[in-house]
């Protein structure tokens, strides 16, 4: 229940409806306030020892509200209208969100239409509050929050091949409860999503959901960035659902938002419209340029990723299998890497501003620049010279033998591989991580066994270099380099971070002050 100070507020709407609880239908006084609906049973007899029916539905937990008649064939004398609120409150343990539906029966009049009008009025008022809008009694049902339209990409061949089944369960149900229109695209080939987002009409899309692995998210981001109007397209928020092997962005979003690890939690943030900024890294090779949201890998990291492609059906277990396989003959890679260090002031500034102001008090995203009022496009300002040009003198350079090299900008590389606990979606920092040649098989096995706790960070063989830009020059050849898990041309590669360039569906949480 709400605090007394809050419960004495004047309700927006007030009425008496019926509510069925434990197969018993009772009359309840129902009050709609700014942030919740409160109901309490009335008319309980003195000798009735049953539990008093009372409670509240917080709008911060609710995603939608429907009205209608009974699904079963109604009797001629049934004049009820039904008002159902769908919500996903956190369980007391804080480890899971659970689905609840609160259904009020309305029979204030003998006329079905009049009861439906009452239900519709309450529905509109509830939807207005869910979208952070004021409800006007004068306008009544003539006011309505804007509808959201999403594109849903489902990759049937990603990871364990269960993406279709994953979408048909909680995600599809929650989109229906939230009354979000969506276009479902089952990807048929590599580049399908890239081509689609490159040509789609921006004014018809409010969000993109990807039910796949990180590879398809990489494809979507690069499709958005390939458009002439990329500066607006890249602000369309992306929701990540785990349909692949790694699912790093999905896990990192849940970590950032402090939500329980579940598809329901991820979908909850998507349908609520919570958004956060996402750093993107411009990656350049000798032949190619693209944008990355996750990592650049070289050495063991890349060898395992690409070498276990045929084991995708195993999910995240494929990565552990790949590491064990490579331990039989641990390989070392010689190369140079250059980086532009992050200063202490820059670290403090990014820590204080990370994700600040992305969602307002209602949890809704602040308005971006509207499609109809576009400012002139300007190119991204780069600190990187051409890949064939020498680097400025304020860069650092290290030449060494390493087991692996990773340029990482998310906390997770997969749902099981926690690599950068201090990393945030929008901190403007690339974490260069290396494991040097002092690492042996025994140490690597220990790293593998502690990957869920980022145990590698406490080992002498591991180094971390926070930076804004980097260049890798592999000397060992041949070899493999990956960007977001995708293989790219082997050779010199460089990257530069652009803070907050992209958007994802994620609730911003204030950092702990402790």
N, C-alpha and C positions, 0 to 999 in steps of 0.2 A: 504493500500500500504506500501511497505518497505521504510526505510529511504534512503535518497539520497546516503549516504556513501555505503550502501549495494547494491543499484540498479546499481551503476556504475561498479560493479564487472564484469569480463569477463564471459559470460554465458558458460555453458558446452555444450549446444545445442541451436541453434537459427533457427527459420523457420517461415513460414507464413501458418496458417491454418484457416479454417472456424469455426465459433462458432455460435450456435443458441441461441439468447437471446430474451425473450418475443416474441417468434414466428417469429423473424426476424434473418436471417442468414447474418453475416458480416465477412469480412476478418480481421484477427488479427495477429499482430506480437507476436510470442510466444518465450519467453526466459526461459531456464531452468538453475537455479543457484543451489548452494550447498544446500540451505535450503528451496527453494520455486520455483514455476513456476509463471511467470508474463506474462500477456497478455494485449494487447491494440489494439483497433480497428484502422484500417487504411482506408484511402480512403473515409472518410465521407465528403459529399458535403456541401458547404457553407450554402445552404438553408435548410439543414436537421436539424431540431430542436430536434430530438430525443436524448436521453441520450447517451453519448459516452460509448461504452462497454469497460470496463477495469477492471482489478482485479488481484488477485493472490491466489494461493493455497499453503498454508504453509505445508511443509512436516511433521511438528510436529502434524498437524491435520489429515493428510492423512493416510489411512490404506491399500490402494491397487490401482492397475491400470490394466485395461483390454483393449484388442484390439479386433477388429472383424468387421464384416459387419453388415448391418441393420438387425434387427430381422425379419422385414417384408420381403416378397419376393422381391428381388431386380430386378429393370429393367435391361435390357441388357446393357443400356448405363450408368448404375450406377457403377462408378469405385472408389467410396469413400471407404476409410478405416476409422475406428473410433477408437479414443483413449479416454478412459473414466477414470477419476481419482475420487476415492471415498474418501470423507473426512468428519470429524465430528467436525467442529469448535465450539467453545463456543459462545453462543449468547451474545450480549452486556451486558445483565443483569447479566451474569455469573452464571445463575441458571440452565442452560440446554445446552447440546450439541445437535446439529441438523445435520441431514444427508444432504449432498450436493453431487451432481455428476456433474463434469465438462467434457463435451464431445466435443472433437475437431474432425472436419471432414477433412480428408486429401485427396486431389486430385491433387497432384503435377505432376502426370503423367497420361497418358491415359491407363496405364496398372495397373490392380487391384493389381497384385503381387508386383509391385514396390511401390505402395502406402502402402501396408501392411508391406513391409520391413521397410519403414520410421516409421510407427506406432510402429512396434516391437522394433526398435532401441530406440525410445523415451521411450517405456514401460520399457525396460531393464535399461535404465539410471535412470528413476524415481524409480524403485524398488531397484536399488543399493543405491540410496540416502536414501530411506525409511529404509534400513537396515544398514545405516551408512557406506556403502562401497564406495570407489572411483570408478568412471566410467572410463573405458579405451576405448578411441576411436579406438585403434589398435585392441582390442578384439571384439568390437562391440557387437553383439547379442550372442557371444559365452561365455559371462560371465553371471552368474545368481546367485542371492542370495540363500542361503540354504533354503530349504522348511521346514516348521514347521509341526509337526504331534501331534495332541492332542487326548486324551481320554476324552469323554464327558459322564458323569454319570447323568442320569435323573431318579429321584425317583418319579414315578407316584402317590405314596400314601403319599408323604410328605406334611405337612401343609394342605392347602386348596385343594390339589389334582390337581393343575394347572401347574405342572412342564413341562409337554409335550407342552402345549400351550405356555408357556413362552419361551421355547427353539425354537419353530417353528417361532417365530416372529423375533425380532432384533438379537438375538445371531446367529441363523442359517444364516441369511442374511449377517451379518458382517463377519462370517467365510468364506462365499463364496466370498465376495468382497476382502477379504485379501488373498484368495487362500490358506487357511489353510486346510490341510487334517485332517480328524478326524474320529475316530471310535465311534459310538454312542452305549452306553450300557444302556438299560432300566432295572433298577434293579428289580429283581423278588422276593427277599427275604432279610432278615437281613443277613449280612455277604457277600453278593454278591460282593460288591465293594472291600471289604477286600481281598477276595480270588483272585479277578482279579489282583489287583495291586501287590499282593504277588508273582504272577507267571509271570507277563508280562516281556517282554524284554526291558530293560532300553534304549538300543540304538535305539529303535523304537518309543520312546515317548519323546516329548519336553515339554509337559505340560498336566495338568489335569484340566478339568472344572467340577464342581459339581453343578447341578441344583437341589437343595434339601435344607434341613435344616442343622443345625450344626451337627446333629447326623451322617449324611453320610460323612461329612468332617472328623469327629472323626474316622470313620471307615477307610477312605482312609489313613489318617496319620498313624494309627496303622498298617495297611497293609504294608505300606512302611517301617515302623520301624521293622517289623517282618522278613524282608528279611536278608539274610546273608550279602548282599551288602548294608545294610540300610544307610550307611554313604553317598552313592552316590544317592540312591533312594530318600532320604528325601530332596535332593536338587532340585528335579523336582517341578517346581512352580505349585501351586494350585490356580485356579480361582473360586470364590464363586458367584453364582447367586441365587437370593431369591426364592427358591422353598419349603421352610418349614415354620414353625410357628415363630421361633425366628430370624434366619438369622443374627446372631451377627457378624460373620466374614465378611460377605458382607458389613454390615453397618460400621464396624470398618475400613475396607479397604478404603471406600469412605471418611470417616472422616480423616484418616491418609493422604490421597492423596489430600484432599481439593477439591474433585470432587463433583458435584451435585449428590444427591441421585437418581439414575436411573439405570436401567439395561444397557442402552446404555453406560453410563459412566464406569460401571464395565467391559463391553465387550470391550470398547475402550482400556482400559489398558491391557486386555488379548491379543487382536490381535496385539497391538503394542509391546508386549513382555516386558513391564515394570515389573521388579521384585524387591521385597524387602525381607529382612530376617524376619523370624517369630520365636518368642520365643516358645519353647515347654517345658512343665512341665512333668517330670517323676512322675507318681502317683503309690504309692504302698499301697495295703491293705493287710490284713492277708493272703488272698488267691490269689491275683491278682496283675499284674503289667501292666500298660498301659501308653500311652502318651496323654497329654491334651493340647489344644490350647486356651481354653476359661476360664473355672472356675471349682471350686469344691464348691458344695452347701450343706448346712445343715440347718435344721429348716424350717422356712416358705418358703425360696427360693426353697428348694428341694421338700417340700410338695406340693407346687403349681405346680411346673414343672411336677411332676409325677401324681399328682391328677387330672390334666386337660388333660391327654393324650387323653381321649375320645372326647375332644372338639377341636381337632386339626383343624378341618374344619373351625373354627372361626379365624384362624390365630393368630396374636398377641393379639387379644381381649381375648383369653382364659386365659392369665396370669392375666389380670385385674379382670376377672370373678373369678378366683381362689383365689385372694387376698381378694376380697369382701366376698366370701364364708367363708374364714377362720377367718374373722374379727368377726363373730358371737360368736366365742369362741377363742380369741387370746391365743395361746399356747406359753409357755416359755420352753427353752431347757437348761439343765445344762451340762456343760462339761469343759474340759481343752483344751487350744490350746497353742502350743509352736511355736516359730518362731526365725529364724536367721535374725536379723535386717540388713537392708542395711545401710552402713555408708555414711556420707556426701560425701566423696571422690568418692565412688562407684556411688552415685546418679549423681554427676557431670560428671563422666567419661561416664556413660551410656547415659546421656542426649546429650553429645557432639558427641558420636560415633553412636547413634541410626540411622540405615539405611544408614550410610555414605558409599559412593562409590558403591552403588548397581546398579545404572544406569549411563551410561556415557553421554557425551554431546548430543548424538543422541537419548537418551532415551532408548537405548538398554541395556540389562543386560551385565555386564562384564562376560567374559568367565569363567565358572567353570572348575574344573578339568575334562579333557576329559575322556570318557569311556575307551579309549584305553591306557591311561597313569595313571593307578590307583596306588595310594600309599597304603602301608599296612594299613589295618583297625585297629583302636585302640578303646578300650572301652571308654565310657563316664566317666569322672572323677567325682565322687560323693562326696559330703560333708555329706551325710546322712548315719547314721548307719543303721543296720538292724532294721526293725519295732519293734522288740521285745527288742532291746537294748536301754540303757539309752542315753540321748542326752548330748552333750558337755556342759560345764559350761557357754559358751558365748551365749547360747540361752536364750530367754526370755520366761516366762510362765504366762498365765492368766487363772484363773478359774472363771467362771461367769455364770449367767443366761442370755440367749440371745433369741431374737425373731428369728434372723437369723444369720448365719455365711456364708461368701462367700470369697473364695480365688479367686481373679479375676485378669486376665492379659490381658484383652482387654478393650477398652473404653465402648463398648456396650455389654449388655447381650441379647438384642433383638433390633430390629429396633426402638422400642418405649422406651427402658429402657437404659438410658444413666447413667452409674454408676461410671465411672472412667475417667474423662476428661483429666487427665494428663498422662494416660496410653498410651503407644505406642506399635506397633507391635514388636519392637525389642529394648526394654529398659532394659531387664534383671531383671525386678521387678515384684514380686507378691504383689498385694494389698489385704491384709486381711481386710475385712470390716465386722463389727459387728453392729447390732442394739440391744441394751441391754434391760433389763426388765423394764426400766423407760418408754419405748414406750407403749402408750395405743392406743385404737382404733382411737381416733381423730387424733393422730399424724400419725398413719399408713395411714389414709385416705389422710392426707396432703402429705405424702411421695408418695403415689400413684398418686396424682394429679400433682406432680412436677417431675415425673420420667423422662420426656423428657429433663429437665434442670439439672438433678442430684441434685435436691433440698434436698435430704436426707443428703448430705455432710455438710450442714450448721446447722444441728440439734444436740442438746446436747446428744441425745441418740445414735448417730453414732460415731464410732471410726474407724480409718484407720491405719493399721500397715504395712508399706512397708518392704518387706523381700525378701530373696533369697530362703528360704526353710521353711516348716512348718510341724507340726504334730497336728492333731486333735484327741482328745480322748473324744468321746461323752459318757456322763454318763446317761442321759435320754434314756430310752429304752422302747418300740421299737422306731424306727425312720427310716428316709430315708436320704441317702447321694447320691448326683449325681456328675458325672464328665462329663462336656460338655453336661449336660442335660440328661445323661444316668444313670440309677440306678446301683449302685455297692453294694457290700457286706457292711452291716452296721457294724460299729466298727471302730477301730483305722485306720486312713488313714494319709499318709504323702506325701509331694510333694517337688520337687526341680526343679528350673528353669534352663534351658540350653539356654542361649541367642543365638538368630539367628540360631538355629539348622535347622529350616524348611525354606521353601520359598513360597511366594504367589505372584500372579500377582497384583502389586500395584506400582504406581509411587511415588518415594520418593520426598518429598517437603522439602526444607530448612526451618528450624524453624524460626519464627519471632524473630527479635532481640529486639523488643519492650518489 
